[in-house]
């Protein structure tokens, strides 16, 4: 299993190839890994594309560790273990809210469900609408402590498509905020660990920059990928929550909370 954070898990061919690239960056006059963001690394446009294609080919048959940040009510843990991670659809949003009401009827009413179903970023224009049909995964796990966007997913229940409704600056936003806060308090920050075949990762985000950034010790050696399909239950390896052996105490102060007042 390839862990982008651990070069010892990379295939020898990938590690050797990227060590050569890392050496080229170290030789550049004025280059400092302490000041360089991994995702800003660049050789030139053509070489960047060629290198990514080469890495993708070498990793096509490998399984990569990826992570999905969310906040789960108790019943949702079993849902993911049995059904995997579903892509974002209107049906998923309805199922998620209906199940939350069935298990937590004191926390949201039918009216709350109806309001949330027609609220949030999916109704704010194409940039957000484009998230339909996607599952977002990130890697490596170090992103939890270093990325504000990842932490917000662990703080507020519902994922972006529901939780962001709490940020609407109107009366409906206030109602959504109360509901999201209540459900956030009843849920637990959760990091769903999955394995994804290298051939299944969309090519809109580079792997080589994350991996070379890790070798160099650059800033923010992580990224996100938007899969256009669900992730089946057999690809779910773990659900990391507070109290589990893999939960880091360093994360606790970063992720506990709810939608902003």
C-alpha positions in Angstrom: 0.0 0.0 0.0 1.5 3.3 -1.1 1.5 6.0 1.6 2.4 9.4 0.0 3.8 10.4 3.4 6.2 7.5 3.7 8.7 7.1 0.8 9.5 3.7 2.3 6.2 2.4 0.9 6.7 3.8 -2.6 7.8 1.4 -5.3 11.5 1.5 -6.0 11.0 2.8 -9.5 8.9 5.7 -8.3 11.2 6.5 -5.4 14.3 6.4 -7.5 12.8 8.6 -10.3 11.5 11.2 -7.8 14.8 11.2 -5.9 16.4 12.4 -9.1 13.8 15.1 -9.5 14.3 16.2 -5.9 18.0 16.4 -6.4 17.5 18.7 -9.4 15.5 21.1 -7.2 18.1 21.0 -4.4 20.7 22.1 -7.0 18.7 25.1 -8.2 20.3 28.4 -7.0 18.3 30.0 -4.3 15.9 27.1 -3.8 14.8 26.6 -0.2 12.5 23.8 0.7 11.6 25.6 3.9 10.0 28.4 1.8 8.6 26.3 -1.1 5.1 25.0 -1.3 5.0 21.5 -2.7 2.2 22.2 -5.1 4.1 25.2 -6.6 7.0 23.0 -7.6 7.6 23.2 -11.4 10.3 22.2 -13.8 8.5 23.5 -16.9 5.0 22.9 -18.3 6.0 20.1 -20.6 8.3 18.4 -18.2 5.7 18.7 -15.4 3.1 16.9 -17.6 5.6 14.2 -18.7 6.7 13.5 -15.1 3.1 13.2 -13.9 2.3 10.8 -16.7 5.4 8.7 -15.8 4.5 8.6 -12.1 0.8 7.7 -13.0 2.0 4.8 -15.2 4.3 3.5 -12.5 1.6 3.7 -9.9 -1.4 2.6 -12.1 -1.6 -0.9 -10.5 -0.7 0.2 -7.0 -3.2 0.9 -4.2 -2.7 4.4 -2.6 -3.8 5.4 0.9 -6.3 8.3 0.7 -8.5 10.0 3.3 -12.0 11.5 3.5 -12.6 14.0 6.3 -16.1 14.2 7.7 -18.1 14.2 10.9 -20.3 11.2 11.7 -23.3 10.4 13.8 -23.0 7.0 15.5 -25.3 5.3 12.9 -23.3 6.7 10.0 -20.2 4.8 10.9 -21.9 1.5 10.2 -23.4 2.9 7.0 -19.9 3.7 5.6 -18.5 0.3 6.7 -21.4 -1.5 5.0 -22.0 0.8 2.0 -18.7 2.7 1.5 -18.6 6.4 0.6 -21.3 7.5 -1.8 -20.9 10.3 -4.3 -22.7 13.6 -3.7 -26.2 13.5 -5.1 -29.6 14.9 -4.1 -30.5 11.4 -3.1 -27.5 11.2 -0.7 -28.4 14.5 0.9 -32.0 13.4 1.4 -30.9 10.0 2.8 -28.4 11.6 5.1 -30.9 14.0 6.5 -33.8 11.5 6.8 -31.5 9.1 8.6 -30.3 11.8 11.0 -33.9 12.7 11.8 -34.8 9.0 12.3 -31.9 8.5 14.8 -31.8 12.0 16.3 -35.4 13.3 16.1 -34.8 15.7 19.0 -32.1 17.5 17.0 -33.9 18.3 13.8 -37.5 18.6 12.6 -39.1 17.8 9.3 -39.0 21.6 8.6 -35.3 21.6 9.3 -34.8 18.7 6.9 -36.8 20.5 4.2 -34.9 23.7 4.7 -31.5 22.1 4.5 -32.5 20.2 1.3 -32.9 23.5 -0.5 -29.9 25.3 1.1 -26.2 25.3 0.9 -23.5 25.7 -1.8 -25.2 23.4 -4.4 -27.6 26.3 -4.9 -25.0 29.0 -5.2 -23.9 28.5 -8.8 -21.9 26.3 -11.1 -18.6 26.2 -9.2 -20.3 24.4 -6.4 -22.9 22.6 -8.5 -19.9 20.8 -10.2 -19.3 18.9 -7.0 -22.3 16.7 -7.7 -21.3 13.1 -8.4 -18.0 13.4 -6.6 -16.3 12.0 -3.6 -13.4 14.1 -2.3 -10.3 12.4 -0.9 -7.0 13.8 0.3 -3.5 12.6 1.0 -1.3 12.2 3.0 -2.7 12.1 6.5 -0.5 15.1 7.6 -3.1 17.3 5.9 -5.4 17.0 9.0 -3.1 19.2 11.1 -2.0 21.5 8.3 -5.0 22.4 6.2 -7.9 24.7 7.3 -10.3 23.3 4.8 -9.8 19.7 6.1 -10.3 20.8 9.6 -13.6 22.5 8.8 -14.9 19.2 7.4 -14.1 17.6 10.7 -15.7 20.4 12.7 -19.1 20.7 11.1 -21.5 17.8 10.4 -22.9 17.3 6.9 -20.0 17.9 4.6 -19.7 21.1 2.5 -23.1 20.6 0.7 -25.0 20.8 4.0 -22.8 22.4 6.6 -22.1 25.5 4.5 -25.8 26.3 4.7 -25.0 27.5 8.2 -23.0 30.3 6.8 -25.8 31.9 4.8 -26.2 35.5 6.1 -30.0 35.5 6.5 -32.8 34.1 8.6 -32.6 30.7 6.9 -28.9 30.6 7.6 -29.6 31.1 11.3 -32.0 28.2 11.3 -29.6 26.0 9.4 -26.8 27.0 11.8 -28.8 25.9 14.8 -29.4 22.5 13.2 -25.8 22.0 12.1 -24.5 23.0 15.5 -26.8 20.5 17.2 -25.8 17.7 14.8 -22.1 18.6 15.1 -22.3 18.3 18.9 -23.8 14.9 18.6 -21.3 13.6 16.0 -17.6 12.8 16.0 -14.8 14.0 13.7 -13.9 11.1 11.5 -11.2 10.4 9.0 -12.2 7.6 6.6 -9.1 5.8 5.3 -9.6 4.2 1.9 -7.4 2.5 -0.7 -7.6 3.9 -4.3 -6.0 2.3 -7.3 -3.5 4.7 -8.9 -5.3 4.3 -12.2 -8.5 5.6 -10.7 -7.2 8.9 -9.5 -8.4 11.9 -11.7 -5.5 13.6 -13.4 -6.6 17.1 -12.4 -4.3 17.1 -9.4 -0.6 16.0 -9.5 0.9 13.2 -7.5 4.5 14.0 -8.3 4.5 17.4 -6.6 3.2 15.9 -3.4 5.7 13.2 -3.4 8.7 15.3 -4.4 7.6 17.9 -1.8 7.7 15.1 0.8 11.2 14.2 -0.2 12.4 17.8 -0.1 10.5 18.7 3.1 8.5 21.4 1.4 5.5 23.2 2.9 2.1 21.6 2.5 3.0 18.3 0.8 -0.5 17.2 0.3 -3.5 17.6 -2.1 -7.0 16.6 -2.8 -8.6 14.5 -5.6 -12.3 14.5 -6.7 -13.3 11.0 -7.7 -16.3 10.8 -10.1 -17.6 7.6 -8.5 -18.5 6.1 -5.1 -15.9 4.3 -3.0 -17.1 0.7 -2.3 -17.1 -0.7 1.3 -14.2 -3.1 0.5 -12.0 -0.1 -0.2 -12.7 1.4 3.3 -9.8 0.4 5.6 -10.5 2.3 8.8 -12.5 5.1 10.3 -10.3 7.1 12.6 -12.1 8.9 15.5 -11.2 10.3 18.9 -10.4 7.4 21.2 -9.1 5.2 18.4 -5.4 4.2 18.6 -4.7 6.1 15.4 -6.3 9.4 16.5 -3.6 12.0 17.2 -3.9 14.1 20.3 -2.5 17.0 18.2 -5.7 16.9 16.2 -8.1 17.3 19.1 -7.8 21.0 19.7 -7.9 21.7 16.0 -11.1 19.9 15.0 -13.5 19.9 18.0 -16.2 22.6 17.4 -19.3 23.3 15.4 -20.5 25.8 12.9 -19.5 29.3 13.6 -21.7 31.5 15.8 
